[in-house]
Amino acid sequence: MSEIETRKDRSETRIFKAVFPNTTNHYDTLFGGATLHLMDEASFICATRFSRKKVVTVSTDKIDFTTPIPQGSIIELVARVDKVGRTSCVVKTEIFMEDMYSTKREKVVTGYFTFVAVGEDKKPISIID
């Protein structure tokens, strides 16, 4: 296995959350902005664990909200490095929804977040040594 593949495996990030009323909209489903916040956070942690450098979000691409996430659900965010460039990496982040009182589980959101490694001067640097 290559060094990059090993880093990808080791940096996979999983976060579980419960969907409470303070994060829902007027339809009692997870607010889109809260969803993006959680995805960016999970992606950031993954990119940081992958590179072990300071990284910043530079773009998001193709966020697919396929199913509303109702209040009272459990969600799992799974972030994994998908692509690696010289100074950047793309993290694919998926959200899986679970019902609290059954074994039903489904993928409900997928998105891609691009991060660039930056030095002390805030300029791009190599994402891996």
C-alpha positions as CSV (number, residue, x, y, z in Angstrom):
1,M,0.0,0.0,0.0
2,S,1.4,3.4,-0.9
3,E,2.1,6.2,1.7
4,I,-0.9,8.2,0.3
5,E,-3.3,5.3,0.6
6,T,-2.1,4.6,4.2
7,R,-2.6,8.2,5.1
8,K,-6.1,8.2,3.5
9,D,-7.0,5.1,5.6
10,R,-5.7,6.6,8.8
11,S,-7.4,9.9,8.4
12,E,-10.9,8.7,7.8
13,T,-13.1,10.6,10.2
14,R,-16.4,9.5,11.7
15,I,-18.6,11.7,13.8
16,F,-22.0,10.9,15.3
17,K,-24.6,13.5,16.2
18,A,-28.2,13.6,17.4
19,V,-30.5,16.0,15.5
20,F,-32.0,18.3,18.2
21,P,-34.6,21.1,17.8
22,N,-31.9,23.8,17.9
23,T,-30.5,22.6,14.6
24,T,-33.8,22.2,12.7
25,N,-35.8,24.4,10.4
26,H,-39.5,25.2,10.3
27,Y,-40.1,21.7,8.8
28,D,-38.5,20.1,11.8
29,T,-35.7,18.8,9.6
30,L,-31.9,19.5,9.9
31,F,-31.3,23.0,8.6
32,G,-29.1,23.0,5.4
33,G,-26.7,25.5,6.9
34,A,-26.2,23.3,10.0
35,T,-25.6,20.3,7.7
36,L,-22.9,22.2,5.7
37,H,-21.3,23.3,9.0
38,L,-21.1,19.7,10.2
39,M,-19.8,18.5,6.9
40,D,-17.1,21.2,6.7
41,E,-16.0,20.4,10.2
42,A,-15.7,16.6,9.6
43,S,-13.9,17.3,6.3
44,F,-11.5,19.7,8.0
45,I,-10.6,17.2,10.7
46,C,-10.0,14.5,8.0
47,A,-7.8,16.8,5.8
48,T,-5.8,17.9,8.9
49,R,-5.3,14.3,10.0
50,F,-4.3,13.4,6.5
51,S,-1.7,16.2,6.1
52,R,-0.9,17.1,9.7
53,K,-0.6,20.7,8.4
54,K,-2.7,23.8,8.7
55,V,-5.5,23.6,6.0
56,V,-8.2,25.9,4.9
57,T,-11.4,25.2,3.0
58,V,-11.2,26.7,-0.5
59,S,-14.3,25.3,-2.1
60,T,-17.2,22.9,-1.9
61,D,-18.6,21.0,-4.8
62,K,-21.7,19.1,-5.6
63,I,-23.6,18.8,-2.3
64,D,-26.5,16.4,-2.8
65,F,-29.2,16.5,-0.2
66,T,-31.2,13.5,-1.2
67,T,-33.5,13.0,1.9
68,P,-34.6,15.4,4.7
69,I,-33.2,14.5,8.1
70,P,-35.9,14.8,10.7
71,Q,-35.5,15.9,14.3
72,G,-34.8,13.0,16.5
73,S,-32.5,11.2,14.0
74,I,-29.0,10.0,14.6
75,I,-26.5,11.0,11.9
76,E,-23.1,9.7,11.1
77,L,-20.7,11.9,9.1
78,V,-18.0,9.9,7.3
79,A,-15.2,12.0,5.7
80,R,-12.4,10.5,3.6
81,V,-9.7,12.0,1.4
82,D,-10.8,11.3,-2.2
83,K,-8.1,13.1,-4.2
84,V,-4.7,14.5,-3.5
85,G,-2.9,17.3,-5.4
86,R,0.4,19.1,-4.7
87,T,-1.0,21.6,-2.2
88,S,-4.6,20.4,-1.9
89,C,-6.8,17.5,-1.2
90,V,-10.5,16.8,-1.8
91,V,-12.5,15.2,1.0
92,K,-15.7,13.3,0.2
93,T,-18.1,13.6,3.1
94,E,-21.2,11.5,3.5
95,I,-24.0,11.7,6.0
96,F,-25.9,8.6,7.0
97,M,-29.2,8.9,8.9
98,E,-30.4,6.4,11.4
99,D,-33.7,6.2,13.2
100,M,-33.1,6.3,17.0
101,Y,-35.5,3.4,17.6
102,S,-34.9,1.0,14.7
103,T,-32.0,-0.3,12.6
104,K,-33.0,1.7,9.5
105,R,-30.0,3.5,8.0
106,E,-29.6,5.3,4.8
107,K,-27.1,7.7,3.0
108,V,-28.8,11.1,2.8
109,V,-26.1,13.7,1.9
110,T,-22.9,13.6,-0.1
111,G,-20.5,16.5,-0.6
112,Y,-16.9,17.3,-1.7
113,F,-14.7,19.8,0.1
114,T,-11.4,21.0,-1.1
115,F,-8.7,22.1,1.3
116,V,-5.3,23.7,0.7
117,A,-2.4,23.4,3.1
118,V,-1.0,26.8,4.1
119,G,2.2,28.0,5.8
120,E,2.7,30.6,8.4
121,D,2.5,33.3,5.7
122,K,-1.0,31.9,4.7
123,K,0.4,30.9,1.3
124,P,-0.1,27.3,-0.2
125,I,2.5,24.7,0.7
126,S,2.9,21.0,-0.1
127,I,0.1,19.1,1.5
128,I,2.3,16.1,2.2
129,D,6.1,15.9,2.7
